[in-house]
Amino acid sequence: MKLYKYSLGNNERLGVAEDDADAYERRTEVDHTFDYLPVMIEEIVIPGYVITVMPDSDEIVKNKSGRPRKMEG
């Protein structure tokens, strides 16, 4: 997935999507007001780097056997 910046005036949010069309469709997931107002959506690209989007630590991470890992903490 790619990282996108959603901007509306001073209101800026980050979100992830597969491509530009998906980013437009997911704009209301990022902020509900983006559904009713014109929002600028741009992919965040840093030359020479690969941006990797990882799931929240709250999600259960499964090991190769399919069983949930023991969470430390």
Beta strands, then each sheet from edge to edge (+ up, - down):
strand 1: 2-8
strand 2: 11-17
strand 3: 40-43
sheet 1: 2+ 1- 3+
end
